[in-house]
Amino acid sequence: MKHFLLRLVAVLMVLGSTLTSAQDNAKQLFGHHQPALYQIRMIELESGNKSSIGSGFQVSADGLVVTNYHVVSDAVFYPQKYRMEYQAQNGETGELNLVHVDVVNDLALVRIANPGTEFFNLALGLPSQGDNIYSLGNPHDLGMIVVPGTYNGLKKNSFNAKIHFTGSINPGMSGGPTVNKDGEVIGVNVATAGNQIGFLVPLMPLTALVERAQEPTPQDFMVDIQSQLLENQQRLLAPFTAQSWPLASLGQAKVAGEVVDFLPCWGDSNSNDQNAFFLTVQKRCRLDEEIYLHNSLRTGSMEMEYEWLSSEKLSSAAFYNLFEQSLQSVHPGNNAGKEDVTNFACEQQRIQNQQQMQVRLLFCTRSYQAFPELYDVLILGASYDRENQGLISHFTLAGVTRELSQAFSQRFLEALAWQ
Amino acid sequence: MAIVIERLSGDNRQMTHYRFDKPSVSVGRGYGNDIRLQDPYVCAEHILIETQPEDGTILVRDLGSMNGMLVNGKPCVEAKVMPEDVLTLGKTRLRLFDSHAKVAPTLRLSVVEAKLAFLSDWRFALLIALLYAASLSYQTYTHTFKEFEFSSLVPRLLGEFVVLSVWPLLFGLLARLYKQDARLTNQFALLWSVALCGLALSWLNRWLQFNFPQLPLWYWVETLVAGGLFFVLLWTSLLIAFHQSLARRNRIALGATLIMLSLLLGWKQLNQASFSPSPQYRFSIMQPGYSLGEGMQVDDFIEQTDALYQRTKAQRDKP
């Protein structure tokens, strides 16, 4: 027992010493860069009060400030209801003007009219795994703080790159910078997965955005955002539409195998349920990220789900009743409100693909109010050519063009087969 | 010419009918009256009814009764009464007219009535009820995805029986209130037949939806067929329960059907106009043996979805 205590004290001492050095560094950094940090506020015009807050940091002498797009999204979508304001460390407040946005990477570039002289430099490269990095921001409106943490490389299998930061990022810190030990920005705070897991927008899109400051501010941000979404969708779906998909088995059926590495799949079945009258084997693949457009609208999501059902105990009629029941509701993968999208328009049909599978199909689409080129599309299919087994196939795509979603649907429907 | 006296119920329907071939009739609680009323509020000699030989009009005279006499609710001592007047003595209501008064024209017996004679056979009713119960049992069986237990069937069948029985019992009761036969066998036989038709039609609907999901105006056909079935049920129930003219029966049945259909369509319209974040649809699928022909080729189908994108685009551009 005594030994254990001694060891514990020793460990604590070692830990303490590393923490002190990190804290010293943090203190220094914070003191030096504090004037270049701002709180970004959305002011609701009717009430004159702030409706949401985030952080931002100055990146140039002429007053360019970087924050998250989701911090300023209200002012982009509803300029007649919200305006942007900043508060500097000395308590001074003032107006902000939108310069550029990058909705895909959740970044926004705004400009301050009377900037201070301090600003952050962008790093030239990312640190190496395990390096200490420091996240700055204003969590829960408690005041500017610094959070020391660890750089843990880029998030694995991510479609749009994110830095994996071990350290706590809290609401309100969004848009704040994360800097290396020299005080150069390596990323922007964007999200947390709880328990010391944080995510940062990495350097590359940040640099690209700051460079875009040379270009004129878009006349219509909706047009600009649409073209960003189009480019993103093109990149996301190109691997799916380029060639037919590899097949992988699911029960006695075959469904899409791994087409890309950024679409993680999970599986489940009820095979250990001895009392079940039917066997169900499921496979769900879902893109881990989606694009935030505003409070009630997300897009860029992608889901593919398969369920193979079979039963030896049920009569064919009963099996198909069971099958029919599990097909009565389907939901889109993204959130969208009445102001954002139309109702779904659907068509049902019986089809037969080149693998000779007969599928009863529901195909639905809805369009976006603000983006004339974009649609959400979903399919729900059910095979009907085997007496006591069936395959349910489903996908949802958000924010895609007609051509791309049709090409995707075609590949999806051809990647269904019996073994 | 004779005096006709009708004793009326609270809602002026005839309860007892008297006819006297003499010029005057006395009414009261005493045993010496032509009509003896057992109403404790009526005096022994209450009124006297007389016909005037010259013009045949009927005259009533109060014989000094305690509670008096009301004609159409107004107290009178003597009054000339017309066929539509209602006379109140104590708590008894009477109508007086002479026997030449015209009766309403005869109702023609419905031809359907004769053809529906089989409904009155209890064996038919029982057969249909058993058929319906068997269909329901089969439906329950094919919707059970665990061990099937007959005991679970009983509450379902009983519940269905109780709920559906409301209709024939209601019409039987109404018929009795109108002094007619309840004819419950007919009502039940009719209800089971219609319920059986309903099951068959819903199966047919499912089959059509499975095979031809894109049939144009399908929703309307479906709603009209459901409305038609309801019309037949109501029309025939009325025929069994009441004696009424064909025109009146048609009016009631058609009116009720139209109200029901407009409620259904209104509800649908309301739902269609409101925003829903998920697609609204109904999916039908059946065993391989029930499909007609093969499905479309994938490419043809994808090409066909162009119209769907156009539709949402039009919805979006709508002001």
Interface residues (C-beta under 8 A of the other chain):
Chain A: N275 F277 F278 L314 S315 S316 A317 A318 F319 Y320 N321 L322 F323 E324 L327 Q328 S329 V330 H331 P332 N335 A336 G337 K338 T342 N343 F344 A345 C346 E347 Q348 Q349 R350 I351 Q352 N353 Q354 Q358 V359 R360 L361 L362 F363 C364 T365 R366 S367 Y368 Q369 P372 Y375 L378 L380 A382 Y384 D385 R386 E387 R402 Q406 S409 Q410 L413 E414
Chain B: Y141 T142 H143 T144 F145 K146 E147 F210 N211 P213 Q214 F275 S276 P277 S278 P279 Q280 Y281 R282 F283 S284 I285 M286 Q287 P288 S291 E294 G295 M296 Q297 V298 D299 F301 I302 Q304 T305 D306 L308 Y309 R311 T312 K313 Q315 R316
